[in-house]
Amino acid sequence: MIHPSLPCCSRLLATTSFLCLLLCSGCISLPPAPQARYGAPVDDVSHWDGDHLTGSPSVRISLSEQRAYLYKGDQLAGVSLISSGREGLGTVTGSYRILTKEREHRSSLFGAYMDANGEVMQRDVDTRKDPKPPGAIYQGADMPNWMRITGGTGMHAGFLPGYPASHGCIRMPGFMAEHFFHAVAVGTPVRIER
């Protein structure tokens, strides 16, 4: 017990020391801080509440809001922040369906050229435009929980800087890409709108 006759500064120091002792001794444990995955910031928008819902899944992507919405039947199952295509590489709009799904996917178009030692020689490579330097090895960008929508465009886990920054894909926080990946099937409708 901290005695009330101690000067204010001493009481504060004693209280702080006591709290540190409790925290360090394991009497009080704090939950672990949320961890960012795939470089995506932890946000207060993305959430999933669809495990108990039934109905056919569908996805609506709003480029102006930078959000993806997954529905089961007519009920909202989840909302995800996204990062869509940057200027000059904008994400296509229209009505599509999920064409393929791959848990672990690497891009055949975008990535980096590496040397024989695994050191990056050139970043942000577009294999359609950037010739491979002599001796280089192409390493496609990692796209976990890949859900192809059209051509080389799909939804996947990736970096979300807070604005459109991809080569046209719809990047999502890792945990949301996992939920979407498990909820959709090949043939699931996807509507991309401004």
Steps between C-alpha positions, in 0.01 A plus 500: 500500500623849412487722805294824454753708698763461224554807280304502171805419282596209724144361489501525119840327478389228741173445305686482169755256645220285642318486164824412318563223751150359441534514123846347496411227749212375286223592746354727235534405138412719209366351178750496218488803272336436163762402248504615140536223244625533143596859581135600541421745777258392772188704433165577659293436185572140401286247680346157450168379638405240242576160648142452622338630179368283219422579140698530180799733526549810285757778510462872432815712470475878524806671353391846622461373858802263479283227657396146413170361628419130519137395523345163576159514342386856569684529834832680544760250621813714492657830401865544406720797432673459164771653288399488135692591184706817502478772235581361158436145624142545619288205606243407234133556577211272409335171590717190526522162673782338696697303238758322717616483861851424626602502866865577408545692177783694340448749222621409153492869400626706796791440734875550517815389322744329736865403462634149569555591868137605547579872505251731327634639173180682396174553692148566372557305180229464236609199293311636197714816494819441699761281328673250726867592563760232417521241777190631676232277650141620499312475833129572476327711764347296781118507482359282782133399483481583129151530349527571126223723363608572142829464312779578746270685742387349825448547874784396732683585822740788455634836607242773567662845513163677531453587131486320161849357448478161325556398139123452469432231760287545810731469801347422840627455856616141549223397740230638268649332193482172694131553586411597142704209362315246714158655433515519119510224242587489132201666336421742785376830350719809547386853416770769476369856491632853530 
